[in-house]
Amino acid sequence: MSSRGVNHNEELPEQIRRCLGSSKYIQLATCYHDQPHSSLMTFTYVPAGQALPYEADDCIILTTGESSKKYFNISSNPRVSLLVHDWTTNRQEADPDASSLCNLLYKMNQAQFSTTAVSLNGLATVLPSGSEEDIFFRSKHIHTNDQGNTKQYVEGEGLRVIKVKLQSARISDQRLDHVVKWNAKGEETPF
């Protein structure tokens, strides 16, 4: 992939906002003493300005139990990485018995969905349990994830709210074959 450079605008690029707004899951990577850990998580994207007075910038809200490895790692090292994408995850191939038109349409459909992957870096904060900020973000997270089988990961007993303040990102667009880097401070990032 070619690199197109850095988005020097401090505002989160539209590609990232669109991907965060349409995805149901995000992959969270934490680390403790050089031992990485990755988890698939439900999340809530809160755009800049929609969490005042608690947060002015874009952030991601997650929940996890106090006994989880994620919680332990974040408590020890607040630097996290997140991956969100709009790729389909269906391994099913086109039906060999279907007509060539059906197979062509299937392949076109799959190609329409797979375009963008966003790697985000940020600082995670475990919100004080029962605080006004905790209640505010927990409510947003519950509202975003109030349907289906993910509700248990948001409203379960003993879950703590984690707020991730976004610092930088890499947007990989496979259709255009390039990478765009973004930094919240508008600074050049090496990777």
Phi and psi in degrees as GROMACS dihedral restraints (atoms count N, CA, C in turn):
[ dihedral_restraints ]
;  ai    aj    ak    al  type     phi  dphi    fc
    3     4     5     6     1   -86.5    20    10
    4     5     6     7     1   156.0    20    10
    6     7     8     9     1  -104.9    20    10
    7     8     9    10     1   135.7    20    10
    9    10    11    12     1  -103.7    20    10
   10    11    12    13     1    -4.9    20    10
   12    13    14    15     1   111.6    20    10
   13    14    15    16     1  -160.6    20    10
   15    16    17    18     1  -108.8    20    10
   16    17    18    19     1   137.6    20    10
   18    19    20    21     1   -82.0    20    10
   19    20    21    22     1   108.3    20    10
   21    22    23    24     1   -81.9    20    10
   22    23    24    25     1    -0.6    20    10
   24    25    26    27     1   -78.7    20    10
   25    26    27    28     1   131.2    20    10
   27    28    29    30     1   -71.3    20    10
   28    29    30    31     1   -18.1    20    10
   30    31    32    33     1   -72.3    20    10
   31    32    33    34     1   141.0    20    10
   33    34    35    36     1   -61.3    20    10
   34    35    36    37     1   126.3    20    10
   36    37    38    39     1   -60.3    20    10
   37    38    39    40     1   150.7    20    10
   39    40    41    42     1   -57.4    20    10
   40    41    42    43     1   -38.6    20    10
   42    43    44    45     1   -58.4    20    10
   43    44    45    46     1   -40.2    20    10
   45    46    47    48     1   -70.0    20    10
   46    47    48    49     1   -46.5    20    10
   48    49    50    51     1   -60.2    20    10
   49    50    51    52     1   -41.6    20    10
   51    52    53    54     1   -64.2    20    10
   52    53    54    55     1   -43.6    20    10
   54    55    56    57     1   -65.9    20    10
   55    56    57    58     1   -43.8    20    10
   57    58    59    60     1   -65.9    20    10
   58    59    60    61     1   -34.7    20    10
   60    61    62    63     1   -74.2    20    10
   61    62    63    64     1   -22.7    20    10
   63    64    65    66     1  -105.8    20    10
   64    65    66    67     1   -11.4    20    10
   66    67    68    69     1   -90.9    20    10
   67    68    69    70     1   147.4    20    10
   69    70    71    72     1   -94.7    20    10
   70    71    72    73     1   -31.1    20    10
   72    73    74    75     1  -123.9    20    10
   73    74    75    76     1   156.8    20    10
   75    76    77    78     1  -137.8    20    10
   76    77    78    79     1   149.0    20    10
   78    79    80    81     1   -98.9    20    10
   79    80    81    82     1   126.6    20    10
   81    82    83    84     1  -107.2    20    10
   82    83    84    85     1   129.1    20    10
   84    85    86    87     1  -115.9    20    10
   85    86    87    88     1   126.9    20    10
   87    88    89    90     1  -122.5    20    10
   88    89    90    91     1   171.1    20    10
   90    91    92    93     1  -150.2    20    10
   91    92    93    94     1   143.7    20    10
   93    94    95    96     1  -140.6    20    10
   94    95    96    97     1   122.1    20    10
   96    97    98    99     1    45.7    20    10
   97    98    99   100     1    54.7    20    10
   99   100   101   102     1    61.9    20    10
  100   101   102   103     1    18.5    20    10
  102   103   104   105     1  -111.6    20    10
  103   104   105   106     1    98.7    20    10
  105   106   107   108     1   -71.8    20    10
  106   107   108   109     1   155.7    20    10
  108   109   110   111     1  -142.9    20    10
  109   110   111   112     1   133.9    20    10
  111   112   113   114     1  -122.4    20    10
  112   113   114   115     1   141.3    20    10
  114   115   116   117     1  -141.4    20    10
  115   116   117   118     1   141.8    20    10
  117   118   119   120     1   -87.7    20    10
  118   119   120   121     1   127.9    20    10
  120   121   122   123     1  -131.8    20    10
  121   122   123   124     1   148.1    20    10
  123   124   125   126     1   -78.1    20    10
  124   125   126   127     1   152.7    20    10
  126   127   128   129     1  -151.5    20    10
  127   128   129   130     1   167.7    20    10
  129   130   131   132     1  -131.3    20    10
  130   131   132   133     1   126.2    20    10
  132   133   134   135     1   -91.3    20    10
  133   134   135   136     1   126.4    20    10
  135   136   137   138     1  -115.1    20    10
  136   137   138   139     1   108.4    20    10
  138   139   140   141     1   -64.5    20    10
  139   140   141   142     1   155.5    20    10
  141   142   143   144     1   -52.4    20    10
  142   143   144   145     1   135.7    20    10
  144   145   146   147     1    87.7    20    10
  145   146   147   148     1    -9.8    20    10
  147   148   149   150     1   -98.9    20    10
  148   149   150   151     1     9.4    20    10
  150   151   152   153     1  -130.0    20    10
  151   152   153   154     1    21.4    20    10
  153   154   155   156     1   -68.8    20    10
  154   155   156   157     1   141.0    20    10
  156   157   158   159     1   -92.7    20    10
  157   158   159   160     1    10.1    20    10
  159   160   161   162     1   -86.0    20    10
  160   161   162   163     1   -30.2    20    10
  162   163   164   165     1  -154.9    20    10
  163   164   165   166     1   129.1    20    10
  165   166   167   168     1   -90.5    20    10
  166   167   168   169     1   -26.7    20    10
  168   169   170   171     1   -98.2    20    10
  169   170   171   172     1   171.4    20    10
  171   172   173   174     1   -61.9    20    10
  172   173   174   175     1   141.6    20    10
  174   175   176   177     1  -150.8    20    10
  175   176   177   178     1   164.0    20    10
  177   178   179   180     1  -116.9    20    10
  178   179   180   181     1   136.1    20    10
  180   181   182   183     1  -112.0    20    10
  181   182   183   184     1   132.9    20    10
  183   184   185   186     1  -133.1    20    10
  184   185   186   187     1   164.2    20    10
  186   187   188   189     1  -131.9    20    10
  187   188   189   190     1   146.3    20    10
  189   190   191   192     1  -155.0    20    10
  190   191   192   193     1   156.7    20    10
  192   193   194   195     1   -77.1    20    10
  193   194   195   196     1   152.2    20    10
  195   196   197   198     1   -65.9    20    10
  196   197   198   199     1   -19.2    20    10
  198   199   200   201     1   -93.6    20    10
  199   200   201   202     1     3.4    20    10
  201   202   203   204     1   -81.5    20    10
  202   203   204   205     1   156.5    20    10
  204   205   206   207     1   -63.9    20    10
  205   206   207   208     1   -36.3    20    10
  207   208   209   210     1   -59.0    20    10
  208   209   210   211     1   -48.1    20    10
  210   211   212   213     1   -61.3    20    10
  211   212   213   214     1   -46.1    20    10
  213   214   215   216     1   -59.8    20    10
  214   215   216   217     1   -48.2    20    10
  216   217   218   219     1   -62.3    20    10
  217   218   219   220     1   -45.5    20    10
  219   220   221   222     1   -64.8    20    10
  220   221   222   223     1   -37.9    20    10
  222   223   224   225     1   -63.7    20    10
  223   224   225   226     1   -29.3    20    10
  225   226   227   228     1   -92.6    20    10
  226   227   228   229     1   -32.0    20    10
  228   229   230   231     1  -146.1    20    10
  229   230   231   232     1   103.2    20    10
  231   232   233   234     1   -75.1    20    10
  232   233   234   235     1    -5.8    20    10
  234   235   236   237     1   -76.2    20    10
  235   236   237   238     1   124.8    20    10
  237   238   239   240     1  -132.0    20    10
  238   239   240   241     1   162.1    20    10
  240   241   242   243     1  -126.6    20    10
  241   242   243   244     1   142.7    20    10
  243   244   245   246     1  -127.9    20    10
  244   245   246   247     1   144.3    20    10
  246   247   248   249     1  -126.3    20    10
  247   248   249   250     1   126.9    20    10
  249   250   251   252     1  -133.6    20    10
  250   251   252   253     1   143.0    20    10
  252   253   254   255     1  -151.5    20    10
  253   254   255   256     1   165.7    20    10
  255   256   257   258     1  -109.0    20    10
  256   257   258   259     1    20.5    20    10
  258   259   260   261     1   -72.9    20    10
  259   260   261   262     1   146.6    20    10
  261   262   263   264     1   -77.7    20    10
  262   263   264   265     1   152.7    20    10
  264   265   266   267     1  -115.1    20    10
  265   266   267   268     1    19.2    20    10
  267   268   269   270     1   -81.7    20    10
  268   269   270   271     1   119.7    20    10
  270   271   272   273     1   -86.9    20    10
  271   272   273   274     1    -5.5    20    10
  273   274   275   276     1   -65.1    20    10
  274   275   276   277     1   130.7    20    10
  276   277   278   279     1   -86.0    20    10
  277   278   279   280     1   166.4    20    10
  279   280   281   282     1   -60.2    20    10
  280   281   282   283     1   147.4    20    10
  282   283   284   285     1   -69.9    20    10
  283   284   285   286     1   119.5    20    10
  285   286   287   288     1   -65.2    20    10
  286   287   288   289     1   -20.6    20    10
  288   289   290   291     1   -90.8    20    10
  289   290   291   292     1    -6.8    20    10
  291   292   293   294     1   -79.5    20    10
  292   293   294   295     1   163.3    20    10
  294   295   296   297     1   -65.9    20    10
  295   296   297   298     1   159.8    20    10
  297   298   299   300     1   -62.7    20    10
  298   299   300   301     1   -32.2    20    10
  300   301   302   303     1   -64.9    20    10
  301   302   303   304     1   -43.9    20    10
  303   304   305   306     1   -60.1    20    10
  304   305   306   307     1   -45.0    20    10
  306   307   308   309     1   -64.8    20    10
  307   308   309   310     1   -40.1    20    10
  309   310   311   312     1   -62.2    20    10
  310   311   312   313     1   -46.3    20    10
  312   313   314   315     1   -63.3    20    10
  313   314   315   316     1   -39.7    20    10
  315   316   317   318     1   -59.6    20    10
  316   317   318   319     1   -48.3    20    10
  318   319   320   321     1   -64.3    20    10
  319   320   321   322     1   -38.3    20    10
  321   322   323   324     1   -65.3    20    10
  322   323   324   325     1   -41.3    20    10
  324   325   326   327     1   -61.0    20    10
  325   326   327   328     1   -45.6    20    10
  327   328   329   330     1   -61.3    20    10
  328   329   330   331     1   -41.6    20    10
  330   331   332   333     1   -65.6    20    10
  331   332   333   334     1   -32.4    20    10
  333   334   335   336     1   -64.9    20    10
  334   335   336   337     1   -30.9    20    10
  336   337   338   339     1   -84.7    20    10
  337   338   339   340     1   -26.2    20    10
  339   340   341   342     1   -97.8    20    10
  340   341   342   343     1    99.9    20    10
  342   343   344   345     1  -136.0    20    10
  343   344   345   346     1   -46.2    20    10
  345   346   347   348     1  -127.4    20    10
  346   347   348   349     1   137.9    20    10
  348   349   350   351     1  -128.1    20    10
  349   350   351   352     1   136.3    20    10
  351   352   353   354     1  -123.9    20    10
  352   353   354   355     1   121.9    20    10
  354   355   356   357     1  -100.5    20    10
  355   356   357   358     1   121.3    20    10
  357   358   359   360     1  -113.7    20    10
  358   359   360   361     1   145.4    20    10
  360   361   362   363     1  -119.5    20    10
  361   362   363   364     1   143.1    20    10
  363   364   365   366     1  -163.1    20    10
  364   365   366   367     1   178.2    20    10
  366   367   368   369     1  -109.9    20    10
  367   368   369   370     1   126.1    20    10
  369   370   371   372     1   -96.8    20    10
  370   371   372   373     1   140.1    20    10
  372   373   374   375     1  -127.9    20    10
  373   374   375   376     1   129.5    20    10
  375   376   377   378     1   -83.2    20    10
  376   377   378   379     1   119.0    20    10
  378   379   380   381     1   -76.1    20    10
  379   380   381   382     1   142.7    20    10
  381   382   383   384     1   -59.0    20    10
  382   383   384   385     1   124.2    20    10
  384   385   386   387     1   -58.0    20    10
  385   386   387   388     1   129.1    20    10
  387   388   389   390     1    81.9    20    10
  388   389   390   391     1    -2.9    20    10
  390   391   392   393     1   -71.3    20    10
  391   392   393   394     1   163.6    20    10
  393   394   395   396     1   -60.1    20    10
  394   395   396   397     1   -38.4    20    10
  396   397   398   399     1   -64.9    20    10
  397   398   399   400     1   -43.3    20    10
  399   400   401   402     1   -59.0    20    10
  400   401   402   403     1   -48.1    20    10
  402   403   404   405     1   -63.0    20    10
  403   404   405   406     1   -41.8    20    10
  405   406   407   408     1   -61.0    20    10
  406   407   408   409     1   -52.7    20    10
  408   409   410   411     1   -72.5    20    10
  409   410   411   412     1   -34.9    20    10
  411   412   413   414     1   -60.8    20    10
  412   413   414   415     1   -42.2    20    10
  414   415   416   417     1   -61.8    20    10
  415   416   417   418     1   -44.0    20    10
  417   418   419   420     1   -62.2    20    10
  418   419   420   421     1   -42.4    20    10
  420   421   422   423     1   -66.7    20    10
  421   422   423   424     1   -41.6    20    10
  423   424   425   426     1   -63.5    20    10
  424   425   426   427     1   -43.5    20    10
  426   427   428   429     1   -61.8    20    10
  427   428   429   430     1   -40.4    20    10
  429   430   431   432     1   -69.7    20    10
  430   431   432   433     1   -32.7    20    10
  432   433   434   435     1  -116.9    20    10
  433   434   435   436     1    42.6    20    10
  435   436   437   438     1   -89.7    20    10
  436   437   438   439     1     4.3    20    10
  438   439   440   441     1  -126.3    20    10
  439   440   441   442     1   156.1    20    10
  441   442   443   444     1    76.6    20    10
  442   443   444   445     1  -160.3    20    10
  444   445   446   447     1   -87.2    20    10
  445   446   447   448     1     6.9    20    10
  447   448   449   450     1   -92.9    20    10
  448   449   450   451     1   -10.3    20    10
  450   451   452   453     1   -56.8    20    10
  451   452   453   454     1   -35.8    20    10
  453   454   455   456     1   -64.1    20    10
  454   455   456   457     1   -24.5    20    10
  456   457   458   459     1   -85.9    20    10
  457   458   459   460     1    -4.2    20    10
  459   460   461   462     1  -113.5    20    10
  460   461   462   463     1   -39.4    20    10
  462   463   464   465     1  -106.4    20    10
  463   464   465   466     1     2.9    20    10
  465   466   467   468     1   -63.1    20    10
  466   467   468   469     1   159.0    20    10
  468   469   470   471     1   -63.9    20    10
  469   470   471   472     1   135.1    20    10
  471   472   473   474     1    76.7    20    10
  472   473   474   475     1    15.5    20    10
  474   475   476   477     1   -83.2    20    10
  475   476   477   478     1   140.3    20    10
  477   478   479   480     1  -106.6    20    10
  478   479   480   481     1   145.8    20    10
  480   481   482   483     1   -89.1    20    10
  481   482   483   484     1   130.5    20    10
  483   484   485   486     1  -114.4    20    10
  484   485   486   487     1   127.2    20    10
  486   487   488   489     1  -108.2    20    10
  487   488   489   490     1   126.7    20    10
  489   490   491   492     1  -109.9    20    10
  490   491   492   493     1   116.9    20    10
  492   493   494   495     1   -88.8    20    10
  493   494   495   496     1   121.8    20    10
  495   496   497   498     1   -75.5    20    10
  496   497   498   499     1   134.6    20    10
  498   499   500   501     1  -115.8    20    10
  499   500   501   502     1   -38.8    20    10
  501   502   503   504     1  -155.9    20    10
  502   503   504   505     1   166.9    20    10
  504   505   506   507     1  -156.9    20    10
  505   506   507   508     1   158.8    20    10
  507   508   509   510     1  -126.8    20    10
  508   509   510   511     1   124.7    20    10
  510   511   512   513     1  -106.3    20    10
  511   512   513   514     1   117.1    20    10
  513   514   515   516     1  -103.6    20    10
  514   515   516   517     1   116.2    20    10
  516   517   518   519     1  -109.7    20    10
  517   518   519   520     1   106.7    20    10
  519   520   521   522     1   -70.3    20    10
  520   521   522   523     1   -28.5    20    10
  522   523   524   525     1   -67.7    20    10
  523   524   525   526     1   -40.8    20    10
  525   526   527   528     1   -93.2    20    10
  526   527   528   529     1    -3.8    20    10
  528   529   530   531     1    54.5    20    10
  529   530   531   532     1    51.3    20    10
  531   532   533   534     1  -153.2    20    10
  532   533   534   535     1   167.0    20    10
  534   535   536   537     1  -121.8    20    10
  535   536   537   538     1   134.6    20    10
  537   538   539   540     1  -116.6    20    10
  538   539   540   541     1   133.0    20    10
  540   541   542   543     1  -102.3    20    10
  541   542   543   544     1   145.5    20    10
  543   544   545   546     1  -132.9    20    10
  544   545   546   547     1   143.8    20    10
  546   547   548   549     1  -135.5    20    10
  547   548   549   550     1   133.1    20    10
  549   550   551   552     1   -60.5    20    10
  550   551   552   553     1   -27.6    20    10
  552   553   554   555     1   -93.9    20    10
  553   554   555   556     1     0.2    20    10
  555   556   557   558     1    75.1    20    10
  556   557   558   559     1    14.5    20    10
  558   559   560   561     1   -89.8    20    10
  559   560   561   562     1   159.1    20    10
  561   562   563   564     1   -69.1    20    10
  562   563   564   565     1   135.7    20    10
  564   565   566   567     1  -115.0    20    10
  565   566   567   568     1   140.1    20    10
  567   568   569   570     1   -69.1    20    10
  568   569   570   571     1   -28.0    20    10
